[in-house]
């Protein structure tokens, strides 16, 4: 081996002697005998062409070169051990980063619950939540810009794997002083011809299509006044008395002073679903760990049969 090169074990031997200032104690600490320990120190000194220790039959002390080398050796050993620890944690999926694309309505309840659980159970995994529209989640998943996605779109299966993780009912959002706001036994037929705030077709497509199909199936025609893409905008318009709306149950976390939420019985097939999407063929231990965590967190929001 060329001059100046030495082995990690030789450095550990030197650090043990430097800290114990005794070959006997250092040998005990390293679970070895003194003769091979002395040989390792001698080889180290020869390879770096420096005298690191002054020793006689009774005493061991560091030379000035040894003092300097000791500080660097301790740092190298710590960084090496840290590198090994990080590698083992990465192998187990305990460290890394995950980009999670999500539709805005997932931010009301689901993304905070996921982030909260990850903070508690996977503190060394960095979560980067990225708000997107449903179609953008699918596109970002295909291009590899995100690792996981939460979307309401029923994407083509192909290379995108999807699992239904949320299936929640719609609730009625209605102005506080609307004549129907406190009517018992509400029915969807009560809203035939009533002013209605819709989701926009271009960016609120899934929810608009689902609710349009609901109205058609129930043979009612609300008076659509406005259409917006975001759930919080829908509720804001309701709050200003401009009409009623149907929103996913999780949106009830948006509390506004002039808005009342009511449960309303609807045909069971009309629900607000959300899917966890991943790209097949992308093996990642940390991604799989986070995927399992998300499935666990959102399990209470799936239908009892757990269909996907």
C-alpha positions in Angstrom: 0.0 0.0 0.0 1.3 3.4 -0.9 2.6 5.8 1.7 -0.1 7.9 3.3 -2.8 5.3 2.9 -4.1 3.5 6.0 -7.1 1.4 7.1 -10.2 2.3 9.1 -9.3 -0.3 11.7 -5.9 1.1 12.2 -7.4 4.5 12.9 -9.9 3.0 15.4 -6.9 1.3 17.1 -5.1 4.7 17.4 -8.2 6.5 18.7 -8.6 3.8 21.4 -5.0 4.2 22.6 -5.2 8.0 22.4 -8.3 8.1 24.6 -7.1 5.4 27.1 -3.4 6.4 27.1 -2.8 2.7 27.8 -2.3 -0.1 25.3 -3.7 -2.6 27.8 -6.9 -0.7 28.3 -7.2 0.1 24.6 -6.7 -3.6 23.8 -9.5 -4.6 26.3 -11.8 -2.0 24.8 -11.2 -3.4 21.3 -11.5 -7.0 22.5 -7.9 -7.9 21.3 -4.5 -8.5 22.8 -1.7 -5.9 23.1 0.8 -7.2 20.5 -1.5 -7.0 17.4 -2.7 -3.6 18.7 0.9 -2.3 18.9 1.5 -3.7 15.3 -1.5 -1.8 14.0 -0.3 1.5 15.5 3.3 0.9 14.1 1.9 0.2 10.6 -0.2 3.4 10.8 2.7 5.5 11.8 4.9 4.0 9.0 2.2 4.6 6.4 1.7 8.3 7.2 5.3 8.8 8.1 4.5 10.4 11.4 5.2 9.6 15.1 1.8 9.8 16.8 2.6 8.3 20.2 5.5 8.6 22.7 5.6 5.4 24.8 7.8 3.7 27.3 7.2 0.8 29.8 5.0 3.0 32.0 3.5 5.9 30.0 1.8 6.7 26.7 1.3 10.2 25.5 0.3 11.9 22.2 2.8 13.8 20.2 1.8 17.1 18.7 1.2 15.3 15.4 -0.8 12.7 17.3 -3.0 15.4 18.9 -3.9 16.8 15.5 -4.4 13.4 13.9 -6.7 12.3 16.8 -9.1 15.2 16.2 -9.4 14.3 12.5 -9.6 10.6 13.2 -12.5 11.0 15.6 -14.4 13.1 13.1 -13.8 10.6 10.3 -15.0 7.7 12.5 -18.1 9.6 13.5 -19.0 10.5 9.9 -18.3 6.9 8.8 -20.6 5.5 11.5 -23.2 8.1 10.5 -23.0 7.2 6.9 -23.5 3.5 7.7 -26.5 4.4 9.9 -28.0 6.5 7.2 -27.5 3.7 4.6 -29.2 1.2 6.9 -32.1 3.5 7.6 -32.5 4.1 3.9 -32.5 0.4 3.3 -35.4 0.1 5.8 -37.3 3.0 4.3 -36.7 5.2 7.4 -35.0 8.1 5.6 -35.5 9.8 2.3 -38.0 12.2 0.7 -41.5 11.9 -0.8 -43.3 14.3 -3.1 -47.0 13.9 -2.6 -49.3 15.6 -5.2 -52.8 16.2 -4.0 -56.0 17.8 -5.1 -57.0 20.9 -3.1 -60.0 19.2 -1.3 -57.5 16.7 0.2 -56.0 19.5 2.2 -59.1 19.9 4.4 -58.5 16.8 6.4 -56.6 14.0 4.6 -53.1 15.6 3.9 -52.8 17.0 7.4 -53.6 13.6 8.9 -50.9 12.0 6.7 -48.3 14.7 7.6 -49.1 14.3 11.3 -48.6 10.5 11.2 -45.4 10.8 9.2 -44.0 13.3 11.7 -44.7 10.9 14.5 -43.7 7.6 12.8 -41.3 8.6 10.0 -39.5 11.7 11.3 -36.5 11.3 9.0 -38.6 11.1 5.8 -39.2 14.5 4.3 -42.7 15.0 2.9 -43.2 17.6 0.2 -47.0 18.1 -0.4 -47.7 19.7 -3.8 -51.3 21.0 -4.5 -52.4 20.2 -8.0 -55.6 19.7 -10.0 -56.7 16.1 -10.5 -55.4 15.7 -14.1 -52.1 17.4 -13.0 -51.6 14.7 -10.4 -51.8 12.0 -13.0 -49.5 13.8 -15.4 -47.0 14.4 -12.6 -47.1 10.8 -11.6 -46.5 9.7 -15.2 -43.5 12.1 -15.6 -42.0 11.1 -12.2 -42.3 14.6 -10.7 -44.2 13.1 -7.7 -43.8 9.8 -5.9 -47.5 9.5 -4.8 -50.7 11.3 -5.6 -54.2 11.8 -4.2 -56.7 12.5 -6.9 -60.4 12.2 -7.5 -59.9 11.2 -11.1 -60.5 7.6 -12.1 -57.3 7.4 -14.1 -56.7 4.7 -16.8 -55.0 1.8 -15.1 -52.1 1.2 -17.5 -48.8 2.3 -15.8 -50.7 4.1 -13.1 -51.8 2.0 -10.1 -54.8 3.4 -8.1 -56.4 2.4 -4.9 -59.5 4.0 -3.6 -58.7 5.5 -0.2 -61.6 7.7 0.5 -65.3 7.3 -0.2 -67.3 9.9 1.6 -70.9 11.2 1.2 -71.8 14.6 0.0 -73.4 17.0 2.5 -75.5 20.1 1.9 -74.0 23.5 2.3 -76.7 26.1 2.4 -77.1 29.8 3.5 -78.0 30.1 7.1 -81.2 32.0 6.4 -82.4 29.9 3.4 -85.9 28.7 3.9 -84.7 25.1 3.6 -81.7 25.5 6.0 -83.6 24.0 9.0 -86.2 21.9 7.3 -86.4 18.4 8.9 -86.1 15.3 6.6 -84.5 17.1 3.8 -84.7 15.5 0.3 -82.7 16.3 -2.8 -86.1 16.9 -4.5 -86.5 19.9 -2.3 -83.9 21.7 -4.3 -85.4 21.4 -7.8 -85.2 24.9 -9.2 -83.3 26.3 -6.2 -80.2 28.6 -6.8 -77.2 26.3 -7.0 -73.4 26.8 -6.8 -71.7 24.3 -9.1 -68.2 23.0 -9.5 -66.6 24.3 -12.7 -66.3 21.8 -15.6 -62.7 22.7 -16.5 -61.0 22.3 -13.1 -63.7 20.8 -10.9 -64.6 18.1 -13.4 -64.9 15.0 -11.3 -67.2 16.6 -8.7 -69.3 18.4 -11.3 -69.8 15.2 -13.3 -70.8 13.2 -10.2 -73.3 15.9 -9.0 -74.7 16.4 -12.5 -75.3 12.7 -12.7 -77.0 12.8 -9.3 -79.4 15.5 -10.3 -80.2 13.7 -13.6 -80.8 10.4 -11.7 -83.1 12.2 -9.3 -84.9 14.1 -12.1 -84.3 17.6 -10.6 -82.9 20.7 -12.2 -81.4 23.2 -9.9 -80.9 26.8 -11.0 -77.1 26.9 -11.6 -76.0 30.5 -10.8 -72.2 30.1 -10.6 -69.5 27.5 -11.2 -66.0 27.6 -9.5 -63.2 25.1 -9.3 -62.3 25.0 -5.6 -64.5 23.8 -2.7 -63.6 26.7 -0.5 -64.8 29.1 -3.2 -68.0 27.1 -3.5 -68.6 27.5 0.2 -67.7 31.1 0.2 -70.4 31.8 -2.4 -72.9 29.9 -0.4 -71.9 31.9 2.6 -72.9 35.1 0.7 -76.4 33.7 0.1 -75.9 33.0 -3.6 -77.2 29.4 -3.5 -76.9 26.0 -2.1 -74.1 23.4 -2.8 -73.3 19.8 -2.3 -69.7 19.3 -1.0 -67.7 16.3 0.3 -68.3 15.7 4.0 -64.6 16.5 4.8 -65.2 20.1 3.6 -67.2 20.8 6.7 -63.9 21.9 8.4 -64.5 25.2 6.5 -66.7 27.0 8.9 -68.3 30.3 7.8 -70.7 32.3 9.9 -73.6 32.3 7.3 -73.3 28.7 6.1 -75.1 25.7 7.5 -74.1 22.1 6.8 -76.8 19.4 6.7 -76.7 15.7 6.1 -78.9 14.7 3.2 -79.9 11.3 2.0 -78.7 10.6 -1.5 -78.5 7.5 -3.7 -75.6 5.4 -2.4 -73.7 5.4 -5.7 -73.1 9.1 -5.6 -70.2 9.6 -3.3 -67.0 11.7 -3.3 -64.2 9.2 -3.9 -60.4 9.8 -3.8 -57.6 7.6 -5.1 -54.0 7.0 -4.1 -52.1 6.7 -7.4 -48.6 5.4 -8.0 -46.6 4.6 -11.0 -45.9 0.9 -11.5 -42.3 -0.3 -11.8 -40.8 2.3 -9.5 -39.3 0.4 -6.7 -38.6 2.4 -3.6 -38.5 1.2 0.0 -39.4 4.6 1.4 -42.2 5.1 -1.1 -43.7 1.8 -0.2 -43.5 2.6 3.5 -45.3 5.9 3.0 -47.9 4.3 0.8 -48.7 1.8 3.6 -48.8 4.6 6.1 -51.3 6.5 3.9 -53.5 3.5 3.5 -53.5 3.0 7.2 -54.3 6.7 7.9 -57.1 6.9 5.4 -58.6 3.4 6.2 -61.5 4.9 8.3 -62.6 6.9 5.3 -63.0 4.0 2.9 -66.2 2.1 2.3 -66.5 -1.0 4.6 -65.8 -3.4 1.7 -62.5 -1.6 1.0 -63.1 -1.8 -2.8 -60.5 -0.2 -5.0 
